[in-house]
Amino acid sequence: MRFEWMECTPGKKNGSKLRADVAASELANRAATLYRLGFSQQEATARLCARTAWEYDPCSKSGGGCHQRPDALSDAAIGKIVADTYARRPGGW
């Protein structure tokens, strides 16, 4: 017996880039929130780097974990996202 809902849709060729773009957008939104809450740029960068590192924490001690952190979400990339967000001085409501 065949069920059409059991067939998987193939992934997009640029799926990893799309996921990284969404994650970068979310980090920019979080950086804007931290700016409005009065965090310094260094504090915001440290918090967002720690959160991203926790989110992509490898599930094994050998380093070959199932959650590979993309290069687009490296500490340097997060620092640039925060710097760009703080440079435009996001306003309140």
Residue pairs with C-beta under 8 A, 6 or more apart in sequence:
12 18
16 70
17 72
19 70
20 70
20 72
20 73
21 72
23 52
23 70
23 72
23 73
24 72
24 73
24 77
24 81
27 48
27 52
27 73
27 78
27 81
27 82
28 81
28 84
28 85
30 48
30 51
31 44
31 48
31 81
31 82
31 85
31 86
32 85
32 90
34 43
34 44
34 47
34 48
35 44
35 85
35 86
35 89
35 90
36 90
36 91
36 92
39 47
41 82
41 83
41 86
44 82
44 86
45 78
45 79
45 82
48 78
48 81
48 82
49 75
49 78
49 79
52 69
52 73
52 78
53 69
55 67
56 67
56 68
56 69
56 73
57 65
57 67
58 64
58 65
58 66
58 67
59 65
59 66
59 67
71 77
